[in-house]
């Protein structure tokens, strides 16, 4: 049993874990780089320790240093959050070897499912359908991958075996461009995860990206918490998620079948703690195992909203050796939840990252609105880490209500000092195709344009200019009538009254 937790992460996820620990009466230890010296998670924690310079390889990827700080501070457990060291089996094992609890899966499960190539082979052996790709275990050289690519067929994806979040991923259309893209993917994966190994996977065109959240304890109980729709992506980086999936809709048979497959995949590696099984679902509703994220997902709040389960608290309880506080029969999905990832990037300039100091910040509030963030006025958005500023989550009884609530929340959300993708999300909420659920993983890149509203390509700037001119003219006319005084310097009603008295 532990009563102090070190959070080996930064930003909004570090703050999210800190709050869960505080509600459970657990003390917290934060770690930070030079760039995050004044960050919110540092201010909220009971204790905070410097890791090193800003680059992640010199700070948040220093596993030995993090374990050393945990031991010195008296922390009994380490929560890795997501990214950085969250899916490193060697780090998880080092934590256990140091006599600490790791709030996450066992190292063996991370090795089996965290390595995407091994995961595919493992679940395939368990009877779970997989997307065609390189299913061999271990690292494959560029020469091996170039030889196997034609057998899989183009287009295909080069994907990092470690980590996620679109890092180390490249879309390949032909064999000629593949060598350069392989090297590019390896460099990005090495920088983000400290592991440059990659594998190949067939690109399923027109597919939906749907994932199942699972929780498992040390006593053999494994449950799923329903699905999340994560199809709205750009360059394989998720931008928006919702739960449940409109594509699955009332098809309860498909929902339960996917959930049972996810549970079976977790059981295949004796999985413990929180994890997510990701699927690709084609137009004919055939689903294929994509990968398993052996960690807490960025989009976990929408599942919390529709199920009422606090996933982070459950993670901590599981790591303390307790059983799950609910069974599969207790899990019910009620209402609808949407999540917009608010990033420091300019949607009008090809989503170029934006850095600088946040000079003004106004967060949306009100019924059904939640904001998970790690920034405040004065926070610095640096170029060293992910551009995620916050996650805006809304809940409604129906999808329509949730969309209306999200529109209102986005309108209230004000950030000054850096450019954000809030305008993108606002236009997305107005898109007819989005509202009708007519989208897939290629929607943003192939069918969505910031210069249009999503309504059959109508040009918005011209229409807006016309309406603005008409409104300005109307206001001018109204002002003229209100402000201009009567030539007789009295009201027409008084003149009528006088006239009537004169003619009685």
Secondary structure as GFF3:
##gff-version 3
##sequence-region A 1 504
A	DSSP	beta_strand	4	7	.	.	.	ID=ss1
A	DSSP	alpha_helix	11	23	.	.	.	ID=ss2
A	DSSP	beta_strand	27	33	.	.	.	ID=ss3
A	DSSP	three_ten_helix	34	36	.	.	.	ID=ss4
A	DSSP	alpha_helix	40	44	.	.	.	ID=ss5
A	DSSP	beta_strand	47	52	.	.	.	ID=ss6
A	DSSP	three_ten_helix	56	58	.	.	.	ID=ss7
A	DSSP	alpha_helix	63	73	.	.	.	ID=ss8
A	DSSP	beta_strand	77	79	.	.	.	ID=ss9
A	DSSP	alpha_helix	89	97	.	.	.	ID=ss10
A	DSSP	beta_strand	101	102	.	.	.	ID=ss11
A	DSSP	alpha_helix	107	109	.	.	.	ID=ss12
A	DSSP	pi_helix	110	114	.	.	.	ID=ss13
A	DSSP	alpha_helix	116	125	.	.	.	ID=ss14
A	DSSP	alpha_helix	142	152	.	.	.	ID=ss15
A	DSSP	beta_strand	156	160	.	.	.	ID=ss16
A	DSSP	beta_strand	170	172	.	.	.	ID=ss17
A	DSSP	alpha_helix	175	193	.	.	.	ID=ss18
A	DSSP	beta_strand	198	202	.	.	.	ID=ss19
A	DSSP	beta_strand	208	216	.	.	.	ID=ss20
A	DSSP	beta_strand	222	234	.	.	.	ID=ss21
A	DSSP	beta_strand	237	243	.	.	.	ID=ss22
A	DSSP	alpha_helix	252	267	.	.	.	ID=ss23
A	DSSP	beta_strand	273	281	.	.	.	ID=ss24
A	DSSP	beta_strand	287	293	.	.	.	ID=ss25
A	DSSP	alpha_helix	300	307	.	.	.	ID=ss26
A	DSSP	alpha_helix	311	319	.	.	.	ID=ss27
A	DSSP	three_ten_helix	328	330	.	.	.	ID=ss28
A	DSSP	beta_strand	336	343	.	.	.	ID=ss29
A	DSSP	beta_strand	345	346	.	.	.	ID=ss30
A	DSSP	three_ten_helix	347	349	.	.	.	ID=ss31
A	DSSP	beta_strand	352	353	.	.	.	ID=ss32
A	DSSP	beta_strand	356	357	.	.	.	ID=ss33
A	DSSP	beta_strand	360	362	.	.	.	ID=ss34
A	DSSP	beta_strand	369	373	.	.	.	ID=ss35
A	DSSP	beta_strand	380	381	.	.	.	ID=ss36
A	DSSP	beta_strand	388	396	.	.	.	ID=ss37
A	DSSP	alpha_helix	399	412	.	.	.	ID=ss38
A	DSSP	beta_strand	414	416	.	.	.	ID=ss39
A	DSSP	alpha_helix	422	430	.	.	.	ID=ss40
A	DSSP	alpha_helix	432	435	.	.	.	ID=ss41
A	DSSP	alpha_helix	443	447	.	.	.	ID=ss42
A	DSSP	alpha_helix	460	483	.	.	.	ID=ss43
A	DSSP	alpha_helix	492	502	.	.	.	ID=ss44
###
